[in-house]
Amino acid sequence: MERLNLPWRHHGTNMTLAEVDELNQRLDLPALHGYWLAVQERTRAILSALDGVDLDAPMEEGPLRQIMLNEGLAHSDAG
């Protein structure tokens, strides 16, 4: 988050207008573009290594929930 000039990791849901304004003022757009390109490249590499069996395998709720919490995609009291 440091490269993007952001003090927190958040997906943006339920941000106040003041938080959105702060994000717009702080965000390093060239760094965001670089991040987007890196995510795109890594996603393509991972997907090219997977097969149908991997993609059809069910995910367990516990590990998935932990990933979402660790990555800032869900709040700890999310249902």
VMD Tcl script that builds the backbone (N, CA, C; Angstrom):
set m [mol new atoms 237]
animate dup $m
set s [atomselect $m all]
$s set {name element resname resid chain x y z} {
  {N N MET 1 A 0.814 -1.176 0.000}
  {CA C MET 1 A 0.000 0.000 0.000}
  {C C MET 1 A 0.873 1.261 0.000}
  {N N GLU 2 A 2.093 1.074 0.466}
  {CA C GLU 2 A 2.993 2.230 0.531}
  {C C GLU 2 A 3.254 2.818 -0.862}
  {N N ARG 3 A 3.455 1.953 -1.859}
  {CA C ARG 3 A 3.720 2.446 -3.213}
  {C C ARG 3 A 2.552 3.231 -3.789}
  {N N LEU 4 A 1.348 2.861 -3.366}
  {CA C LEU 4 A 0.162 3.560 -3.853}
  {C C LEU 4 A -0.122 4.824 -3.051}
  {N N ASN 5 A 0.644 5.042 -1.992}
  {CA C ASN 5 A 0.472 6.167 -1.078}
  {C C ASN 5 A -0.849 6.065 -0.310}
  {N N LEU 6 A -1.186 4.842 0.111}
  {CA C LEU 6 A -2.409 4.608 0.876}
  {C C LEU 6 A -2.066 4.066 2.257}
  {N N PRO 7 A -2.725 4.581 3.292}
  {CA C PRO 7 A -2.427 4.116 4.646}
  {C C PRO 7 A -3.207 2.857 5.037}
  {N N TRP 8 A -4.146 2.418 4.216}
  {CA C TRP 8 A -4.972 1.274 4.570}
  {C C TRP 8 A -5.265 0.437 3.328}
  {N N ARG 9 A -5.690 -0.784 3.566}
  {CA C ARG 9 A -6.110 -1.682 2.494}
  {C C ARG 9 A -7.617 -1.870 2.620}
  {N N HIS 10 A -8.331 -1.538 1.573}
  {CA C HIS 10 A -9.792 -1.547 1.638}
  {C C HIS 10 A -10.314 -1.684 0.221}
  {N N HIS 11 A -11.452 -2.348 0.049}
  {CA C HIS 11 A -12.013 -2.503 -1.295}
  {C C HIS 11 A -12.978 -1.376 -1.658}
  {N N GLY 12 A -13.310 -0.509 -0.722}
  {CA C GLY 12 A -14.072 0.684 -1.029}
  {C C GLY 12 A -15.532 0.686 -0.636}
  {N N THR 13 A -16.102 -0.464 -0.347}
  {CA C THR 13 A -17.506 -0.506 0.030}
  {C C THR 13 A -17.722 0.233 1.340}
  {N N ASN 14 A -18.772 1.026 1.388}
  {CA C ASN 14 A -19.168 1.786 2.576}
  {C C ASN 14 A -18.201 2.908 2.942}
  {N N MET 15 A -17.387 3.360 1.997}
  {CA C MET 15 A -16.535 4.509 2.275}
  {C C MET 15 A -17.400 5.759 2.320}
  {N N THR 16 A -17.065 6.672 3.215}
  {CA C THR 16 A -17.756 7.955 3.267}
  {C C THR 16 A -17.249 8.835 2.128}
  {N N LEU 17 A -17.990 9.898 1.831}
  {CA C LEU 17 A -17.534 10.819 0.789}
  {C C LEU 17 A -16.185 11.440 1.157}
  {N N ALA 18 A -15.988 11.710 2.433}
  {CA C ALA 18 A -14.709 12.272 2.886}
  {C C ALA 18 A -13.578 11.273 2.652}
  {N N GLU 19 A -13.831 9.990 2.910}
  {CA C GLU 19 A -12.806 8.956 2.676}
  {C C GLU 19 A -12.494 8.824 1.186}
  {N N VAL 20 A -13.506 8.913 0.349}
  {CA C VAL 20 A -13.301 8.855 -1.101}
  {C C VAL 20 A -12.486 10.064 -1.561}
  {N N ASP 21 A -12.811 11.229 -1.055}
  {CA C ASP 21 A -12.042 12.433 -1.391}
  {C C ASP 21 A -10.585 12.277 -0.984}
  {N N GLU 22 A -10.352 11.764 0.224}
  {CA C GLU 22 A -8.973 11.563 0.683}
  {C C GLU 22 A -8.248 10.563 -0.211}
  {N N LEU 23 A -8.930 9.484 -0.563}
  {CA C LEU 23 A -8.334 8.479 -1.442}
  {C C LEU 23 A -7.933 9.103 -2.773}
  {N N ASN 24 A -8.822 9.897 -3.351}
  {CA C ASN 24 A -8.539 10.540 -4.637}
  {C C ASN 24 A -7.346 11.485 -4.560}
  {N N GLN 25 A -7.176 12.145 -3.436}
  {CA C GLN 25 A -6.061 13.072 -3.280}
  {C C GLN 25 A -4.740 12.350 -3.036}
  {N N ARG 26 A -4.782 11.199 -2.372}
  {CA C ARG 26 A -3.569 10.489 -1.982}
  {C C ARG 26 A -3.040 9.526 -3.042}
  {N N LEU 27 A -3.949 8.875 -3.759}
  {CA C LEU 27 A -3.609 7.759 -4.626}
  {C C LEU 27 A -2.601 8.137 -5.703}
  {N N ASP 28 A -1.566 7.330 -5.820}
  {CA C ASP 28 A -0.552 7.494 -6.859}
  {C C ASP 28 A -1.030 6.711 -8.087}
  {N N LEU 29 A -1.575 7.412 -9.085}
  {CA C LEU 29 A -2.167 6.749 -10.242}
  {C C LEU 29 A -1.166 5.926 -11.058}
  {N N PRO 30 A 0.051 6.406 -11.316}
  {CA C PRO 30 A 1.009 5.553 -12.030}
  {C C PRO 30 A 1.317 4.254 -11.245}
  {N N ALA 31 A 1.384 4.345 -9.931}
  {CA C ALA 31 A 1.618 3.145 -9.120}
  {C C ALA 31 A 0.424 2.204 -9.197}
  {N N LEU 32 A -0.791 2.761 -9.207}
  {CA C LEU 32 A -1.988 1.937 -9.346}
  {C C LEU 32 A -1.993 1.224 -10.690}
  {N N HIS 33 A -1.612 1.911 -11.734}
  {CA C HIS 33 A -1.547 1.287 -13.059}
  {C C HIS 33 A -0.517 0.152 -13.067}
  {N N GLY 34 A 0.627 0.366 -12.445}
  {CA C GLY 34 A 1.638 -0.684 -12.348}
  {C C GLY 34 A 1.133 -1.885 -11.573}
  {N N TYR 35 A 0.401 -1.635 -10.511}
  {CA C TYR 35 A -0.191 -2.712 -9.711}
  {C C TYR 35 A -1.191 -3.486 -10.558}
  {N N TRP 36 A -2.037 -2.773 -11.285}
  {CA C TRP 36 A -3.032 -3.404 -12.150}
  {C C TRP 36 A -2.356 -4.311 -13.178}
  {N N LEU 37 A -1.278 -3.838 -13.790}
  {CA C LEU 37 A -0.552 -4.655 -14.770}
  {C C LEU 37 A 0.057 -5.896 -14.124}
  {N N ALA 38 A 0.609 -5.741 -12.928}
  {CA C ALA 38 A 1.207 -6.878 -12.227}
  {C C ALA 38 A 0.162 -7.922 -11.844}
  {N N VAL 39 A -1.000 -7.466 -11.380}
  {CA C VAL 39 A -2.082 -8.392 -11.028}
  {C C VAL 39 A -2.562 -9.123 -12.276}
  {N N GLN 40 A -2.700 -8.405 -13.365}
  {CA C GLN 40 A -3.131 -9.022 -14.619}
  {C C GLN 40 A -2.142 -10.104 -15.056}
  {N N GLU 41 A -0.865 -9.813 -15.014}
  {CA C GLU 41 A 0.159 -10.775 -15.417}
  {C C GLU 41 A 0.150 -12.012 -14.511}
  {N N ARG 42 A 0.080 -11.792 -13.211}
  {CA C ARG 42 A 0.079 -12.909 -12.257}
  {C C ARG 42 A -1.182 -13.757 -12.399}
  {N N THR 43 A -2.327 -13.122 -12.611}
  {CA C THR 43 A -3.581 -13.855 -12.782}
  {C C THR 43 A -3.511 -14.748 -14.014}
  {N N ARG 44 A -3.007 -14.229 -15.106}
  {CA C ARG 44 A -2.876 -15.033 -16.326}
  {C C ARG 44 A -1.921 -16.202 -16.125}
  {N N ALA 45 A -0.848 -15.983 -15.399}
  {CA C ALA 45 A 0.103 -17.069 -15.137}
  {C C ALA 45 A -0.545 -18.169 -14.297}
  {N N ILE 46 A -1.290 -17.779 -13.281}
  {CA C ILE 46 A -1.957 -18.769 -12.425}
  {C C ILE 46 A -3.008 -19.529 -13.222}
  {N N LEU 47 A -3.835 -18.821 -13.972}
  {CA C LEU 47 A -4.906 -19.473 -14.719}
  {C C LEU 47 A -4.373 -20.421 -15.782}
  {N N SER 48 A -3.257 -20.084 -16.381}
  {CA C SER 48 A -2.705 -20.966 -17.410}
  {C C SER 48 A -2.162 -22.266 -16.810}
  {N N ALA 49 A -1.882 -22.260 -15.510}
  {CA C ALA 49 A -1.363 -23.459 -14.850}
  {C C ALA 49 A -2.463 -24.338 -14.263}
  {N N LEU 50 A -3.704 -23.855 -14.252}
  {CA C LEU 50 A -4.811 -24.607 -13.674}
  {C C LEU 50 A -5.503 -25.449 -14.739}
  {N N ASP 51 A -6.139 -26.519 -14.290}
  {CA C ASP 51 A -6.960 -27.312 -15.200}
  {C C ASP 51 A -8.393 -27.331 -14.674}
  {N N GLY 52 A -9.290 -27.986 -15.395}
  {CA C GLY 52 A -10.695 -28.023 -15.020}
  {C C GLY 52 A -10.934 -28.601 -13.649}
  {N N VAL 53 A -10.129 -29.585 -13.249}
  {CA C VAL 53 A -10.298 -30.202 -11.927}
  {C C VAL 53 A -10.024 -29.172 -10.835}
  {N N ASP 54 A -8.966 -28.393 -11.013}
  {CA C ASP 54 A -8.648 -27.354 -10.023}
  {C C ASP 54 A -9.773 -26.334 -9.921}
  {N N LEU 55 A -10.309 -25.931 -11.052}
  {CA C LEU 55 A -11.339 -24.899 -11.066}
  {C C LEU 55 A -12.683 -25.397 -10.549}
  {N N ASP 56 A -12.940 -26.691 -10.667}
  {CA C ASP 56 A -14.201 -27.260 -10.196}
  {C C ASP 56 A -14.174 -27.653 -8.725}
  {N N ALA 57 A -12.999 -27.682 -8.114}
  {CA C ALA 57 A -12.892 -28.107 -6.716}
  {C C ALA 57 A -13.586 -27.101 -5.800}
  {N N PRO 58 A -14.423 -27.582 -4.881}
  {CA C PRO 58 A -15.089 -26.655 -3.955}
  {C C PRO 58 A -14.101 -26.057 -2.955}
  {N N MET 59 A -14.375 -24.844 -2.546}
  {CA C MET 59 A -13.539 -24.191 -1.533}
  {C C MET 59 A -14.218 -24.334 -0.184}
  {N N GLU 60 A -13.419 -24.538 0.834}
  {CA C GLU 60 A -13.947 -24.612 2.188}
  {C C GLU 60 A -14.176 -23.196 2.700}
  {N N GLU 61 A -15.273 -23.005 3.420}
  {CA C GLU 61 A -15.651 -21.660 3.866}
  {C C GLU 61 A -14.623 -21.050 4.823}
  {N N GLY 62 A -14.100 -21.838 5.769}
  {CA C GLY 62 A -13.170 -21.293 6.764}
  {C C GLY 62 A -11.936 -20.652 6.152}
  {N N PRO 63 A -11.172 -21.400 5.321}
  {CA C PRO 63 A -9.987 -20.790 4.696}
  {C C PRO 63 A -10.336 -19.617 3.776}
  {N N LEU 64 A -11.450 -19.726 3.049}
  {CA C LEU 64 A -11.859 -18.627 2.173}
  {C C LEU 64 A -12.177 -17.373 2.981}
  {N N ARG 65 A -12.897 -17.531 4.081}
  {CA C ARG 65 A -13.215 -16.392 4.945}
  {C C ARG 65 A -11.934 -15.742 5.479}
  {N N GLN 66 A -10.957 -16.554 5.874}
  {CA C GLN 66 A -9.698 -16.019 6.408}
  {C C GLN 66 A -8.938 -15.236 5.341}
  {N N ILE 67 A -8.922 -15.756 4.123}
  {CA C ILE 67 A -8.268 -15.039 3.023}
  {C C ILE 67 A -8.949 -13.687 2.814}
  {N N MET 68 A -10.268 -13.689 2.812}
  {CA C MET 68 A -11.006 -12.440 2.603}
  {C C MET 68 A -10.728 -11.429 3.710}
  {N N LEU 69 A -10.637 -11.899 4.949}
  {CA C LEU 69 A -10.320 -10.996 6.061}
  {C C LEU 69 A -8.881 -10.485 5.954}
  {N N ASN 70 A -7.945 -11.382 5.673}
  {CA C ASN 70 A -6.538 -10.999 5.595}
  {C C ASN 70 A -6.261 -10.023 4.461}
  {N N GLU 71 A -6.998 -10.169 3.363}
  {CA C GLU 71 A -6.786 -9.323 2.193}
  {C C GLU 71 A -7.621 -8.046 2.219}
  {N N GLY 72 A -8.424 -7.863 3.267}
  {CA C GLY 72 A -9.217 -6.651 3.384}
  {C C GLY 72 A -10.469 -6.664 2.524}
  {N N LEU 73 A -10.908 -7.845 2.093}
  {CA C LEU 73 A -12.099 -7.936 1.252}
  {C C LEU 73 A -13.375 -8.067 2.073}
  {N N ALA 74 A -13.243 -8.319 3.367}
  {CA C ALA 74 A -14.405 -8.452 4.235}
  {C C ALA 74 A -14.032 -7.936 5.620}
  {N N HIS 75 A -15.004 -7.457 6.329}
  {CA C HIS 75 A -14.816 -6.984 7.695}
  {C C HIS 75 A -14.990 -8.179 8.638}
  {N N SER 76 A -14.328 -8.180 9.754}
  {CA C SER 76 A -14.353 -9.316 10.673}
  {C C SER 76 A -15.744 -9.644 11.179}
  {N N ASP 77 A -16.680 -8.675 11.174}
  {CA C ASP 77 A -18.036 -8.994 11.635}
  {C C ASP 77 A -18.999 -9.200 10.472}
  {N N ALA 78 A -18.451 -9.382 9.254}
  {CA C ALA 78 A -19.295 -9.637 8.085}
  {C C ALA 78 A -19.955 -10.998 8.216}
  {N N GLY 79 A -21.201 -11.086 7.823}
  {CA C GLY 79 A -21.955 -12.331 7.924}
  {C C GLY 79 A -21.651 -13.210 6.834}
}
mol reanalyze $m
mol bondsrecalc $m
mol representation Tube
mol addrep $m
